[in-house]
Amino acid sequence: MMNRRHFNTLVGSAAIGLVAAPHVAHSQSLPVVRLGNAAGIIDPQLIFLTMGQHPRLKYYEEEGCKLDIINMSGSGQTLQTIATANVETSAISPTVFLPVYVKNPDIDIIFPYIWLRQPHWSVAVKPDSSIKSLAELKGKTVGIRNQGDTGYFGARAMFRELDIDPDKDVEWVSVGDGGPAGEAVYRGRVDAMAFWDGSFARIEIAGFPLRHLPNSPGMQKLFGNGYAVRRSDLAKRRELYVGFFRAMAKSTVFAYANPDLAIKLHWDIYPETKPKGKTDQEAFTEARKVVDSRKDKWFAGAWQTDKRFGGQTLDEWQAQVHFAGLDGQVNDLNKVFTTEILDEVNKFDRTAIEAKAKAMKI
């Protein structure tokens, strides 16, 4: 396994989080899929992928691989580390990837699996704020986690859709996450905050209720986030990625069928991520709030035509291009995404997994 010092050396000055090794015994002979975690924290929002590591499930092991999660500081960094082969896969927002692809159409990155089928970012204000719409944020200050975060890129795209120049008409301020972010908007340091659902949940858990502004109309045609890999690596190790994403899909089914149990099993795997200084009930209540902010978006919406786990369509990618303000600049979307492995990824007994999840006891 790559150690932290070696990884930092390879990625230069980019901020890097803890390399998190799960508390699960694995066969040392299985290939490792290193997954860059843009969220920077292995909290229960990741149960859709962590479940497969648990020794009572062993989904990744059954599919011939191991998972190693590496925390990072946002989608900008995860894109860099895939391109430089320091991870095998990571979640990358299309709004982050497409501008890079326009400048470098030969970049060795492709999306084979969309894990977050519905958009997950938005802009929020204090409940008593006079601001009722995104359009009213022209000339205002908007708090963000950082400039590599999905919430920042999503908000920029929505402002462009509304003919608001995100570089001239909005002031962006990094406010961190959780309590510090809540303090920033409640003390008037910023007028609004652009984050994603899990981050908003943590802000509200810290004691800062929020009111979400309506997203722009273009959001209705988008998916949220996908896992990208190196195109060359997918061609060489296709079977590995089929198994890896099948294990992720199985984990997603299990976690959705019994989120309460999934949260507790997640803490079995990563006990160091369970909140300190809280009762078990307090920790669980907060974790469930984070999970509930996200779990329905793991699945396709009623309007989406491809219902498979990992599904994506050309129409959805064309909508992403338009949303990113790149019409006429992306020439070949066939180099951006592929659905070639999805039929194989979806070859598992969903009903059996759901039944197991509902019957299993902690």
Solvent accessible surface area in square Angstrom, and as a share of the most:
residue,aa,sasa,rsa
1,M,165,0.73
2,M,32,0.14
3,N,93,0.48
4,R,122,0.45
5,R,200,0.73
6,H,90,0.40
7,F,1,0.00
8,N,50,0.26
9,T,101,0.59
10,L,85,0.42
11,V,7,0.04
12,G,49,0.47
13,S,121,0.78
14,A,30,0.24
15,A,67,0.52
16,I,21,0.11
17,G,25,0.24
18,L,98,0.49
19,V,23,0.13
20,A,4,0.03
21,A,52,0.40
22,P,19,0.12
23,H,116,0.52
24,V,23,0.13
25,A,99,0.77
26,H,46,0.21
27,S,48,0.31
28,Q,154,0.68
29,S,99,0.64
30,L,37,0.18
31,P,57,0.36
32,V,57,0.33
33,V,0,0.00
34,R,41,0.15
35,L,2,0.01
36,G,1,0.01
37,N,7,0.04
38,A,17,0.13
39,A,14,0.11
40,G,29,0.28
41,I,73,0.37
42,I,4,0.02
43,D,11,0.06
44,P,8,0.05
45,Q,5,0.02
46,L,9,0.04
47,I,0,0.00
48,F,1,0.01
49,L,0,0.00
50,T,0,0.00
51,M,0,0.00
52,G,0,0.00
53,Q,4,0.02
54,H,10,0.04
55,P,70,0.44
56,R,103,0.38
57,L,7,0.03
58,K,91,0.38
59,Y,11,0.04
60,Y,2,0.01
61,E,64,0.29
62,E,113,0.51
63,E,33,0.15
64,G,30,0.29
65,C,1,0.00
66,K,21,0.09
67,L,5,0.02
68,D,4,0.02
69,I,0,0.00
70,I,2,0.01
71,N,13,0.06
72,M,4,0.02
73,S,37,0.24
74,G,1,0.01
75,S,1,0.00
76,G,31,0.30
77,Q,13,0.06
78,T,0,0.00
79,L,13,0.06
80,Q,71,0.31
81,T,0,0.00
82,I,0,0.00
83,A,47,0.36
84,T,76,0.44
85,A,48,0.37
86,N,7,0.04
87,V,0,0.00
88,E,10,0.04
89,T,0,0.00
90,S,0,0.00
91,A,10,0.08
92,I,0,0.00
93,S,0,0.00
94,P,0,0.00
95,T,6,0.04
96,V,7,0.04
97,F,0,0.00
98,L,0,0.00
99,P,46,0.29
100,V,53,0.31
101,Y,6,0.02
102,V,41,0.23
103,K,176,0.74
104,N,70,0.36
105,P,65,0.41
106,D,114,0.59
107,I,17,0.09
108,D,51,0.26
109,I,0,0.00
110,I,9,0.05
111,F,0,0.00
112,P,0,0.00
113,Y,4,0.02
114,I,1,0.00
115,W,22,0.08
116,L,0,0.00
117,R,3,0.01
118,Q,36,0.16
119,P,26,0.16
120,H,11,0.05
121,W,3,0.01
122,S,17,0.11
123,V,1,0.00
124,A,0,0.00
125,V,0,0.00
126,K,56,0.24
127,P,65,0.41
128,D,117,0.61
129,S,20,0.13
130,S,96,0.62
131,I,15,0.08
132,K,123,0.52
133,S,38,0.25
134,L,6,0.03
135,A,60,0.46
136,E,74,0.33
137,L,0,0.00
138,K,117,0.50
139,G,65,0.63
140,K,78,0.33
141,T,23,0.14
142,V,0,0.00
143,G,0,0.00
144,I,1,0.01
145,R,33,0.12
146,N,41,0.21
147,Q,114,0.51
148,G,19,0.18
149,D,3,0.01
150,T,10,0.06
151,G,1,0.01
152,Y,19,0.07
153,F,45,0.19
154,G,0,0.00
155,A,1,0.01
156,R,37,0.14
157,A,0,0.00
158,M,1,0.00
159,F,1,0.00
160,R,84,0.31
161,E,61,0.28
162,L,59,0.29
163,D,131,0.68
164,I,8,0.04
165,D,53,0.28
166,P,6,0.04
167,D,100,0.52
168,K,172,0.73
169,D,33,0.17
170,V,10,0.06
171,E,106,0.48
172,W,40,0.14
173,V,28,0.16
174,S,63,0.41
175,V,8,0.05
176,G,33,0.31
177,D,40,0.21
178,G,14,0.13
179,G,22,0.21
180,P,89,0.56
181,A,0,0.00
182,G,0,0.00
183,E,65,0.29
184,A,5,0.04
185,V,4,0.02
186,Y,75,0.29
187,R,192,0.70
188,G,58,0.55
189,R,141,0.51
190,V,4,0.02
191,D,53,0.28
192,A,0,0.00
193,M,0,0.00
194,A,0,0.00
195,F,0,0.00
196,W,13,0.05
197,D,14,0.07
198,G,0,0.00
199,S,0,0.00
200,F,6,0.03
201,A,6,0.05
202,R,37,0.13
203,I,0,0.00
204,E,53,0.24
205,I,48,0.24
206,A,48,0.37
207,G,52,0.50
208,F,28,0.12
209,P,75,0.47
210,L,20,0.10
211,R,63,0.23
212,H,88,0.39
213,L,5,0.02
214,P,95,0.60
215,N,56,0.29
216,S,3,0.02
217,P,97,0.61
218,G,14,0.14
219,M,6,0.02
220,Q,123,0.55
221,K,138,0.59
222,L,1,0.00
223,F,0,0.00
224,G,0,0.00
225,N,8,0.04
226,G,0,0.00
227,Y,5,0.02
228,A,0,0.00
229,V,0,0.00
230,R,27,0.10
231,R,67,0.24
232,S,54,0.35
233,D,13,0.07
234,L,6,0.03
235,A,85,0.66
236,K,157,0.66
237,R,86,0.31
238,R,83,0.30
239,E,150,0.67
240,L,19,0.09
241,Y,0,0.00
242,V,8,0.05
243,G,3,0.03
244,F,0,0.00
245,F,0,0.00
246,R,46,0.17
247,A,0,0.00
248,M,1,0.00
249,A,0,0.00
250,K,22,0.09
251,S,0,0.00
252,T,6,0.04
253,V,2,0.01
254,F,0,0.00
255,A,0,0.00
256,Y,81,0.31
257,A,24,0.19
258,N,30,0.15
259,P,16,0.10
260,D,55,0.29
261,L,10,0.05
262,A,0,0.00
263,I,0,0.00
264,K,84,0.35
265,L,0,0.00
266,H,0,0.00
267,W,20,0.07
268,D,71,0.37
269,I,1,0.00
270,Y,0,0.00
271,P,60,0.37
272,E,76,0.34
273,T,36,0.21
274,K,60,0.26
275,P,48,0.30
276,K,150,0.64
277,G,89,0.86
278,K,85,0.36
279,T,80,0.47
280,D,99,0.52
281,Q,120,0.53
282,E,87,0.39
283,A,0,0.00
284,F,37,0.15
285,T,77,0.45
286,E,39,0.17
287,A,7,0.05
288,R,65,0.24
289,K,84,0.35
290,V,6,0.03
291,V,0,0.00
292,D,68,0.35
293,S,33,0.21
294,R,6,0.02
295,K,33,0.14
296,D,80,0.41
297,K,48,0.20
298,W,8,0.03
299,F,36,0.15
300,A,23,0.18
301,G,6,0.05
302,A,102,0.79
303,W,135,0.47
304,Q,7,0.03
305,T,118,0.68
306,D,19,0.10
307,K,120,0.51
308,R,73,0.27
309,F,21,0.09
310,G,2,0.02
311,G,0,0.00
312,Q,3,0.01
313,T,30,0.17
314,L,85,0.42
315,D,105,0.54
316,E,14,0.06
317,W,0,0.00
318,Q,88,0.39
319,A,16,0.12
320,Q,1,0.00
321,V,10,0.06
322,H,115,0.52
323,F,8,0.03
324,A,5,0.04
325,G,43,0.42
326,L,19,0.09
327,D,84,0.44
328,G,79,0.76
329,Q,89,0.40
330,V,23,0.13
331,N,144,0.74
332,D,53,0.28
333,L,20,0.10
334,N,116,0.60
335,K,60,0.25
336,V,0,0.00
337,F,23,0.10
338,T,23,0.13
339,T,45,0.26
340,E,96,0.43
341,I,0,0.00
342,L,0,0.00
343,D,91,0.47
344,E,55,0.25
345,V,0,0.00
346,N,39,0.20
347,K,142,0.60
348,F,40,0.17
349,D,89,0.46
350,R,103,0.38
351,T,99,0.57
352,A,53,0.41
353,I,17,0.08
354,E,48,0.22
355,A,58,0.45
356,K,87,0.37
357,A,0,0.00
358,K,133,0.57
359,A,72,0.56
360,M,26,0.12
361,K,149,0.63
362,I,120,0.61
